[in-house]
Amino acid sequence: MRTNEEMLNAVHGRASEMRRKRSRRRTIFMGGGAAACALALIALLAQAMPSLQDKLVPGNGGAAMQASILADSGALGFAVVGIVAFMLGVAVTVLCLLMRRQRDGEDERHDRKH
C-alpha cells in the first residue's frame, strides 16, 4: 500500500506528463501549420506570378525594369517565387527551432523539480 505522499507524487507526475504531451502536440501542430501556410503562400504566388509579370513588361512603365537582366525573359517570376520560398523556409525553420528550444526548457524545468 502506498502512503498519501507517494500517491500525491504519482498524481503530480501524471499531470506533469499530460502537460508535456499536450505541449508537444501543440508544437507539432504549430510547426505543421506554419509549414502548410508557407507552402500555400508559395503555391498562390506561383499561380499569380504570370499575371503580375505581365504588368511589369518594359513597355508599360519601363523604369522599373530598365537595366534588368530578367527584363526580356520569363525568369523574373521564377526568381521571385524562389526568393519568397527561401525566405518562408527560413522563417518556418526558425519558428520550429524556437518552439523546440522552449519545449526543451520546459523539460529541463520539469526534470529539476523531480
PyMOL CGO cylinders between C-alpha atoms (Angstrom):
from pymol import cmd
from pymol.cgo import CYLINDER

trace = [
    CYLINDER, 0.00, 0.00, 0.00, 1.21, 3.49, -0.83, 0.3, 1, 1, 1, 1, 1, 1,
    CYLINDER, 1.21, 3.49, -0.83, 1.31, 6.40, 1.52, 0.3, 1, 1, 1, 1, 1, 1,
    CYLINDER, 1.31, 6.40, 1.52, -0.65, 9.54, 0.79, 0.3, 1, 1, 1, 1, 1, 1,
    CYLINDER, -0.65, 9.54, 0.79, 2.53, 11.37, -0.11, 0.3, 1, 1, 1, 1, 1, 1,
    CYLINDER, 2.53, 11.37, -0.11, 3.51, 8.69, -2.66, 0.3, 1, 1, 1, 1, 1, 1,
    CYLINDER, 3.51, 8.69, -2.66, 0.06, 8.78, -4.24, 0.3, 1, 1, 1, 1, 1, 1,
    CYLINDER, 0.06, 8.78, -4.24, 0.17, 12.58, -4.39, 0.3, 1, 1, 1, 1, 1, 1,
    CYLINDER, 0.17, 12.58, -4.39, 3.60, 12.47, -6.07, 0.3, 1, 1, 1, 1, 1, 1,
    CYLINDER, 3.60, 12.47, -6.07, 2.26, 9.93, -8.60, 0.3, 1, 1, 1, 1, 1, 1,
    CYLINDER, 2.26, 9.93, -8.60, -0.72, 12.17, -9.39, 0.3, 1, 1, 1, 1, 1, 1,
    CYLINDER, -0.72, 12.17, -9.39, 1.57, 15.19, -9.87, 0.3, 1, 1, 1, 1, 1, 1,
    CYLINDER, 1.57, 15.19, -9.87, 3.86, 13.12, -12.08, 0.3, 1, 1, 1, 1, 1, 1,
    CYLINDER, 3.86, 13.12, -12.08, 0.97, 12.01, -14.30, 0.3, 1, 1, 1, 1, 1, 1,
    CYLINDER, 0.97, 12.01, -14.30, -0.38, 15.56, -14.53, 0.3, 1, 1, 1, 1, 1, 1,
    CYLINDER, -0.38, 15.56, -14.53, 3.07, 16.84, -15.49, 0.3, 1, 1, 1, 1, 1, 1,
    CYLINDER, 3.07, 16.84, -15.49, 3.41, 14.14, -18.14, 0.3, 1, 1, 1, 1, 1, 1,
    CYLINDER, 3.41, 14.14, -18.14, 0.00, 15.09, -19.58, 0.3, 1, 1, 1, 1, 1, 1,
    CYLINDER, 0.00, 15.09, -19.58, 1.06, 18.76, -19.76, 0.3, 1, 1, 1, 1, 1, 1,
    CYLINDER, 1.06, 18.76, -19.76, 4.27, 17.79, -21.53, 0.3, 1, 1, 1, 1, 1, 1,
    CYLINDER, 4.27, 17.79, -21.53, 2.39, 15.67, -24.09, 0.3, 1, 1, 1, 1, 1, 1,
    CYLINDER, 2.39, 15.67, -24.09, -0.08, 18.49, -24.72, 0.3, 1, 1, 1, 1, 1, 1,
    CYLINDER, -0.08, 18.49, -24.72, 2.79, 20.92, -25.23, 0.3, 1, 1, 1, 1, 1, 1,
    CYLINDER, 2.79, 20.92, -25.23, 4.49, 18.58, -27.70, 0.3, 1, 1, 1, 1, 1, 1,
    CYLINDER, 4.49, 18.58, -27.70, 1.24, 18.15, -29.66, 0.3, 1, 1, 1, 1, 1, 1,
    CYLINDER, 1.24, 18.15, -29.66, 0.81, 21.92, -29.78, 0.3, 1, 1, 1, 1, 1, 1,
    CYLINDER, 0.81, 21.92, -29.78, 4.39, 22.34, -31.01, 0.3, 1, 1, 1, 1, 1, 1,
    CYLINDER, 4.39, 22.34, -31.01, 3.91, 19.77, -33.76, 0.3, 1, 1, 1, 1, 1, 1,
    CYLINDER, 3.91, 19.77, -33.76, 0.61, 21.36, -34.78, 0.3, 1, 1, 1, 1, 1, 1,
    CYLINDER, 0.61, 21.36, -34.78, 2.09, 24.87, -34.90, 0.3, 1, 1, 1, 1, 1, 1,
    CYLINDER, 2.09, 24.87, -34.90, 5.12, 23.74, -36.90, 0.3, 1, 1, 1, 1, 1, 1,
    CYLINDER, 5.12, 23.74, -36.90, 2.99, 21.81, -39.35, 0.3, 1, 1, 1, 1, 1, 1,
    CYLINDER, 2.99, 21.81, -39.35, 0.54, 24.67, -39.66, 0.3, 1, 1, 1, 1, 1, 1,
    CYLINDER, 0.54, 24.67, -39.66, 3.31, 27.16, -40.35, 0.3, 1, 1, 1, 1, 1, 1,
    CYLINDER, 3.31, 27.16, -40.35, 4.80, 24.88, -43.00, 0.3, 1, 1, 1, 1, 1, 1,
    CYLINDER, 4.80, 24.88, -43.00, 1.37, 24.37, -44.60, 0.3, 1, 1, 1, 1, 1, 1,
    CYLINDER, 1.37, 24.37, -44.60, 0.71, 28.13, -44.66, 0.3, 1, 1, 1, 1, 1, 1,
    CYLINDER, 0.71, 28.13, -44.66, 4.12, 28.76, -46.22, 0.3, 1, 1, 1, 1, 1, 1,
    CYLINDER, 4.12, 28.76, -46.22, 3.50, 26.11, -48.87, 0.3, 1, 1, 1, 1, 1, 1,
    CYLINDER, 3.50, 26.11, -48.87, 0.06, 27.55, -49.64, 0.3, 1, 1, 1, 1, 1, 1,
    CYLINDER, 0.06, 27.55, -49.64, 1.53, 31.05, -49.96, 0.3, 1, 1, 1, 1, 1, 1,
    CYLINDER, 1.53, 31.05, -49.96, 4.22, 29.79, -52.33, 0.3, 1, 1, 1, 1, 1, 1,
    CYLINDER, 4.22, 29.79, -52.33, 1.60, 27.99, -54.46, 0.3, 1, 1, 1, 1, 1, 1,
    CYLINDER, 1.60, 27.99, -54.46, -0.63, 31.08, -54.60, 0.3, 1, 1, 1, 1, 1, 1,
    CYLINDER, -0.63, 31.08, -54.60, 2.31, 33.29, -55.50, 0.3, 1, 1, 1, 1, 1, 1,
    CYLINDER, 2.31, 33.29, -55.50, 3.37, 30.88, -58.23, 0.3, 1, 1, 1, 1, 1, 1,
    CYLINDER, 3.37, 30.88, -58.23, -0.19, 30.94, -59.63, 0.3, 1, 1, 1, 1, 1, 1,
    CYLINDER, -0.19, 30.94, -59.63, -0.41, 34.74, -59.53, 0.3, 1, 1, 1, 1, 1, 1,
    CYLINDER, -0.41, 34.74, -59.53, 3.07, 35.41, -60.90, 0.3, 1, 1, 1, 1, 1, 1,
    CYLINDER, 3.07, 35.41, -60.90, 2.23, 35.21, -64.65, 0.3, 1, 1, 1, 1, 1, 1,
    CYLINDER, 2.23, 35.21, -64.65, -0.41, 37.94, -64.38, 0.3, 1, 1, 1, 1, 1, 1,
    CYLINDER, -0.41, 37.94, -64.38, 1.82, 40.07, -62.16, 0.3, 1, 1, 1, 1, 1, 1,
    CYLINDER, 1.82, 40.07, -62.16, 4.72, 39.64, -64.55, 0.3, 1, 1, 1, 1, 1, 1,
    CYLINDER, 4.72, 39.64, -64.55, 2.59, 40.78, -67.49, 0.3, 1, 1, 1, 1, 1, 1,
    CYLINDER, 2.59, 40.78, -67.49, 2.03, 44.05, -65.66, 0.3, 1, 1, 1, 1, 1, 1,
    CYLINDER, 2.03, 44.05, -65.66, 5.80, 44.57, -65.35, 0.3, 1, 1, 1, 1, 1, 1,
    CYLINDER, 5.80, 44.57, -65.35, 6.70, 44.41, -69.03, 0.3, 1, 1, 1, 1, 1, 1,
    CYLINDER, 6.70, 44.41, -69.03, 9.09, 47.21, -70.01, 0.3, 1, 1, 1, 1, 1, 1,
    CYLINDER, 9.09, 47.21, -70.01, 6.60, 48.94, -72.33, 0.3, 1, 1, 1, 1, 1, 1,
    CYLINDER, 6.60, 48.94, -72.33, 4.10, 49.66, -69.54, 0.3, 1, 1, 1, 1, 1, 1,
    CYLINDER, 4.10, 49.66, -69.54, 6.14, 51.67, -67.13, 0.3, 1, 1, 1, 1, 1, 1,
    CYLINDER, 6.14, 51.67, -67.13, 9.59, 50.68, -68.12, 0.3, 1, 1, 1, 1, 1, 1,
    CYLINDER, 9.59, 50.68, -68.12, 11.63, 52.49, -65.48, 0.3, 1, 1, 1, 1, 1, 1,
    CYLINDER, 11.63, 52.49, -65.48, 11.22, 49.66, -63.02, 0.3, 1, 1, 1, 1, 1, 1,
    CYLINDER, 11.22, 49.66, -63.02, 12.71, 47.07, -65.38, 0.3, 1, 1, 1, 1, 1, 1,
    CYLINDER, 12.71, 47.07, -65.38, 15.40, 49.07, -67.18, 0.3, 1, 1, 1, 1, 1, 1,
    CYLINDER, 15.40, 49.07, -67.18, 18.87, 47.56, -66.91, 0.3, 1, 1, 1, 1, 1, 1,
    CYLINDER, 18.87, 47.56, -66.91, 17.40, 44.33, -65.54, 0.3, 1, 1, 1, 1, 1, 1,
    CYLINDER, 17.40, 44.33, -65.54, 18.85, 41.03, -66.68, 0.3, 1, 1, 1, 1, 1, 1,
    CYLINDER, 18.85, 41.03, -66.68, 15.42, 39.46, -66.25, 0.3, 1, 1, 1, 1, 1, 1,
    CYLINDER, 15.42, 39.46, -66.25, 13.51, 42.08, -68.25, 0.3, 1, 1, 1, 1, 1, 1,
    CYLINDER, 13.51, 42.08, -68.25, 13.21, 40.14, -71.51, 0.3, 1, 1, 1, 1, 1, 1,
    CYLINDER, 13.21, 40.14, -71.51, 12.78, 36.65, -70.12, 0.3, 1, 1, 1, 1, 1, 1,
    CYLINDER, 12.78, 36.65, -70.12, 10.20, 34.78, -68.10, 0.3, 1, 1, 1, 1, 1, 1,
    CYLINDER, 10.20, 34.78, -68.10, 12.75, 34.15, -65.37, 0.3, 1, 1, 1, 1, 1, 1,
    CYLINDER, 12.75, 34.15, -65.37, 11.54, 37.05, -63.22, 0.3, 1, 1, 1, 1, 1, 1,
    CYLINDER, 11.54, 37.05, -63.22, 8.58, 35.09, -61.91, 0.3, 1, 1, 1, 1, 1, 1,
    CYLINDER, 8.58, 35.09, -61.91, 10.73, 32.09, -61.07, 0.3, 1, 1, 1, 1, 1, 1,
    CYLINDER, 10.73, 32.09, -61.07, 13.27, 34.27, -59.30, 0.3, 1, 1, 1, 1, 1, 1,
    CYLINDER, 13.27, 34.27, -59.30, 10.62, 35.99, -57.17, 0.3, 1, 1, 1, 1, 1, 1,
    CYLINDER, 10.62, 35.99, -57.17, 8.92, 32.71, -56.25, 0.3, 1, 1, 1, 1, 1, 1,
    CYLINDER, 8.92, 32.71, -56.25, 12.30, 31.16, -55.40, 0.3, 1, 1, 1, 1, 1, 1,
    CYLINDER, 12.30, 31.16, -55.40, 13.32, 34.06, -53.17, 0.3, 1, 1, 1, 1, 1, 1,
    CYLINDER, 13.32, 34.06, -53.17, 9.97, 34.10, -51.36, 0.3, 1, 1, 1, 1, 1, 1,
    CYLINDER, 9.97, 34.10, -51.36, 10.08, 30.30, -50.94, 0.3, 1, 1, 1, 1, 1, 1,
    CYLINDER, 10.08, 30.30, -50.94, 13.55, 30.55, -49.42, 0.3, 1, 1, 1, 1, 1, 1,
    CYLINDER, 13.55, 30.55, -49.42, 12.52, 33.31, -47.02, 0.3, 1, 1, 1, 1, 1, 1,
    CYLINDER, 12.52, 33.31, -47.02, 9.43, 31.37, -45.92, 0.3, 1, 1, 1, 1, 1, 1,
    CYLINDER, 9.43, 31.37, -45.92, 11.53, 28.23, -45.43, 0.3, 1, 1, 1, 1, 1, 1,
    CYLINDER, 11.53, 28.23, -45.43, 13.91, 30.16, -43.21, 0.3, 1, 1, 1, 1, 1, 1,
    CYLINDER, 13.91, 30.16, -43.21, 11.01, 31.62, -41.23, 0.3, 1, 1, 1, 1, 1, 1,
    CYLINDER, 11.01, 31.62, -41.23, 9.40, 28.20, -40.67, 0.3, 1, 1, 1, 1, 1, 1,
    CYLINDER, 9.40, 28.20, -40.67, 12.76, 26.71, -39.65, 0.3, 1, 1, 1, 1, 1, 1,
    CYLINDER, 12.76, 26.71, -39.65, 13.40, 29.48, -37.13, 0.3, 1, 1, 1, 1, 1, 1,
    CYLINDER, 13.40, 29.48, -37.13, 9.87, 29.10, -35.75, 0.3, 1, 1, 1, 1, 1, 1,
    CYLINDER, 9.87, 29.10, -35.75, 10.33, 25.36, -35.28, 0.3, 1, 1, 1, 1, 1, 1,
    CYLINDER, 10.33, 25.36, -35.28, 13.73, 25.84, -33.62, 0.3, 1, 1, 1, 1, 1, 1,
    CYLINDER, 13.73, 25.84, -33.62, 12.31, 28.42, -31.20, 0.3, 1, 1, 1, 1, 1, 1,
    CYLINDER, 12.31, 28.42, -31.20, 9.41, 26.14, -30.30, 0.3, 1, 1, 1, 1, 1, 1,
    CYLINDER, 9.41, 26.14, -30.30, 11.79, 23.23, -29.75, 0.3, 1, 1, 1, 1, 1, 1,
    CYLINDER, 11.79, 23.23, -29.75, 14.05, 25.35, -27.53, 0.3, 1, 1, 1, 1, 1, 1,
    CYLINDER, 14.05, 25.35, -27.53, 11.01, 26.38, -25.49, 0.3, 1, 1, 1, 1, 1, 1,
    CYLINDER, 11.01, 26.38, -25.49, 9.89, 22.75, -25.16, 0.3, 1, 1, 1, 1, 1, 1,
    CYLINDER, 9.89, 22.75, -25.16, 13.39, 21.66, -24.11, 0.3, 1, 1, 1, 1, 1, 1,
    CYLINDER, 13.39, 21.66, -24.11, 13.42, 24.41, -21.48, 0.3, 1, 1, 1, 1, 1, 1,
    CYLINDER, 13.42, 24.41, -21.48, 10.11, 23.14, -20.12, 0.3, 1, 1, 1, 1, 1, 1,
    CYLINDER, 10.11, 23.14, -20.12, 11.51, 19.60, -19.98, 0.3, 1, 1, 1, 1, 1, 1,
    CYLINDER, 11.51, 19.60, -19.98, 14.59, 20.80, -18.10, 0.3, 1, 1, 1, 1, 1, 1,
    CYLINDER, 14.59, 20.80, -18.10, 12.46, 22.67, -15.57, 0.3, 1, 1, 1, 1, 1, 1,
    CYLINDER, 12.46, 22.67, -15.57, 10.37, 19.54, -15.08, 0.3, 1, 1, 1, 1, 1, 1,
    CYLINDER, 10.37, 19.54, -15.08, 13.49, 17.38, -14.59, 0.3, 1, 1, 1, 1, 1, 1,
    CYLINDER, 13.49, 17.38, -14.59, 14.86, 19.78, -11.96, 0.3, 1, 1, 1, 1, 1, 1,
    CYLINDER, 14.86, 19.78, -11.96, 11.62, 19.55, -10.00, 0.3, 1, 1, 1, 1, 1, 1,
    CYLINDER, 11.62, 19.55, -10.00, 11.81, 15.77, -9.77, 0.3, 1, 1, 1, 1, 1, 1,
]
cmd.load_cgo(trace, "trace")
